[in-house]
Amino acid sequence: MVADELTPLQKPLGELLFNYVDVLYGERTLGNAEELLRMYFLHAVNHVLRYVPTQAPDHLHTNQNLGPEADS
């Protein structure tokens, strides 16, 4: 999903979410629930993608240094 594909509801919400502003959105309806859910999922995926490149190499490096003795 790119910015051009975001709905008028998702664009301002996305700006807040991706700038890590706490949001309490009280106007959820059956009509806009899917739009909001997609933004929540996109934000969650963003957290995963930001975590993996920064954390995985450190964990791999640490585990490689443990050697076979760490298994016992």
MODELLER restraints for C-alpha pairs under 7 A, 6 or more apart:
rsr = mdl.restraints
at = mdl.atoms
rsr.add(forms.Gaussian(group=physical.xy_distance, feature=features.Distance(at['CA:10:A'], at['CA:35:A']), mean=6.78, stdev=0.5))
rsr.add(forms.Gaussian(group=physical.xy_distance, feature=features.Distance(at['CA:10:A'], at['CA:39:A']), mean=6.64, stdev=0.5))
rsr.add(forms.Gaussian(group=physical.xy_distance, feature=features.Distance(at['CA:14:A'], at['CA:39:A']), mean=6.80, stdev=0.5))
rsr.add(forms.Gaussian(group=physical.xy_distance, feature=features.Distance(at['CA:17:A'], at['CA:43:A']), mean=6.87, stdev=0.5))
rsr.add(forms.Gaussian(group=physical.xy_distance, feature=features.Distance(at['CA:18:A'], at['CA:43:A']), mean=6.97, stdev=0.5))
